[in-house]
């Protein structure tokens, strides 16, 4: 190869590398990290990115050089030189990628081990997923149940995930960590929040019609506020049994529009002006919650709404929920 | 340039004689199918009703069971029997004298012959391609609809059920009815010719495997008519959602059986053809890389496809027969579905990629006028991908809750696959090096493929790394990656292959200007659609959502606009293909001056391909080697290079 060619191909490679680096730096690829796990994932991400930019630059340079240098006039009927291979080159481009992916694998395996390690004394919170809501049980006596996830900053948390119906997936982009909640088995997830703020849990496994709305709030607070949250809610009897709270924790808003709760989903019928079809409104609501297929609103399919609320809600919660809906009628 | 000539062996090969009267009802054809299909349907329904009545099950008339048995099993078999897929075998099985083969069902004399059961591999190849592009249009239109919905947050055009149905159908059609069978169609046309064989090993089986496809496709599309709408659990059909979901899921679970059976039959046919029907002198190390690619792909299909059939049967049985494979309350194991499903569906990624590798090897060597660089390593890397492909399935399940110890080994094997894939990329680049590059449309698509597939491969490295995958799983990053691999990868190679063999299939040349326009619009539309999805996903947008957070609105609008450009670009392709097919310039037998055997016969090739079986004497890629020959044809076909004794040609 001539000297001039080497210079030219190097220039192409550098140009491609700069272009790729600009795309990598200027575009906001990752959300701002809010956990130690996400910090490590970011490190792995950028480590891999640097290697990938180098590979991309090499390939792009070879393509650009070939396209510009070796193109011939359509009428040119000559053939190229009959080069059949080059053992040395083939060994090089087998060995170098092997080394690079080995490096990425080692870094990834170390990071994975660290991200799985919750330390000796994590806070254990049980997460229950069901169509289309999240429920969180906090440690302590009496056990506190809530529809929002509140975590103290800088403390490792070990989440235990369960699902009551189909597969869901727990993801907070700023925490990086993700795990499916699978019916029949328990999965775990370690998160160590290192920044206070408000985030959102996003269900990332298609779980039915309400899937896009299956969100829940996350708050990362300092230790004092966390203790206050546990004590404050515990003081009111372990859990908030007001109709409004039940509406939220049972995930009604994932599918139903209801003005007092501020929800506008359209998977299921709206709840602002319910037509009980001749029954007393309260009986109709109670029946529709525990046996959703009994009476179907026009234009809606059976078997969409979970039929599990008779067992998952206590009698008091059911009463409160019905009352809340009755009071909200327009 | 040779004229397009109708080459027939007129003596032993004629169209079937016209039919009279009642013969229309008894001879194979659509009229016979019109009464055999309902007859078989009635038989299926009768069996169901009889046994339900016998066992005292209520209700006796159960639509779910009737759908599975009568509509989706018996009626298609009746249709296949009606159009004559089984005639020869049934004569043989029943001990009646088989009718003497008059070759009336072999080769096409008019456009009508493409709508009949035909045993000519070239006709079947065209049938495959036209059918798969029909479903490509269907799947593409669905993408246009849901991209319109996704252009803005909130719901505008469709409801959530319709959206989930469109997304799932789009993927199912593109995978099972477009990419996999389109490659089978191209290979059907090219592989026997490249081997110097008169046809596939089992022509009747070949015809049957084609006719299973439209059945599978219609079944997928018919799901939109099911109560509750089409299957909406994603093309992955995860249990328990697909088991508990609407009846539409049955259409996916049964449709996959038909498409899968078609794949398996074709793959067996390819394997036997490649092993036993190579022309004299065509050793394995002299086979074109397209043949190598289809050999490895067929091995993958034969080994892996029964697993998806199994996973879908389990899910179907859970619903229809009340088994408990995935029913947790009765001890079922939900993750079992995913393990079995991905044990097929990861190798399926290579089923959708290796034939493309073969196409690109052909195109790059011919259009660079150079031998394929490192031919043996190219073939061996295909085999390496085949073997490694079976050891990586659980990288789809890093967040699924499977045994944690399985993650690091699966990460390592997934990473290692980058090595044989890298060998292929670098060898293509080396093939172009110092070549005489002709940028015809197939070459543009080949280069587009290499650059896009490199990007798809690099994002694959991110996903193989477990910690990054945990963050990126089930987000739009995955959607971006899969489209860089399956669109920038597979679909670009399908276009390269169509443009490359178009003159051979039709005898006419496509319009080069429109071909190039098609490439550039596709390339721009593709990148504009799928590149932003990478960061949209990592930032927090999950896949398969009809509605999303406001913050992603702007990028989704950009993505949708580019996706419409991408959709519009295919109109140019269809216009080009249709007009060129009927009115294009005659292409001559070998417009690319290629050495492989399919270019040494007329365009379109004679019905039995070669007047005499050719004698293969050397490698198929000896461009620039003075006096080198790939094969000697005695049958009067054009001789490419000066006749010089060149008996033994080493490959390297």
Interface residues (C-beta under 8 A of the other chain):
Chain A: X27 X28 X29 X30 X31 X38 X40 X41 X44 X45 X48 X51 X52 X55 X56 X59 X60 X62 X63 X66 X67 X70 X71 X72 X74 X76 X77 X78 X79 X80 X81 X82 X83 X84 X85 X86 X89 X90 X93 X94 X97 X98 X101 X102 X104 X105 X107 X108 X109 X111 X112 X115 X116 X161 X165 X166 X167 X169 X171 X173 X176 X177 X178 X179 X180 X181 X182 X183 X184 X185 X187 X200 X202 X203 X204 X205 X206 X207 X208 X209 X210 X211 X212 X213 X266 X267 X301 X303
Chain B: X155 X159 X160 X161 X164 X227 X228 X232 X233 X234 X238 X240 X241 X244 X245 X246 X328 X332 X333 X334 X335 X368 X369 X370 X371 X373 X374 X375 X376 X377 X399 X400 X401 X404 X407 X408 X411 X412 X415 X416 X418 X419 X422 X423 X425 X426 X427 X429 X430 X432 X433 X434 X435 X436 X437 X438 X439 X447 X450 X451 X454 X455 X458 X461 X462 X464 X465 X466 X467 X468 X470 X471 X473 X474 X475 X534 X535 X538 X539 X540 X542 X543 X544 X545 X546 X547 X548 X549 X593 X622 X623 X624 X625 X628 X651 X652
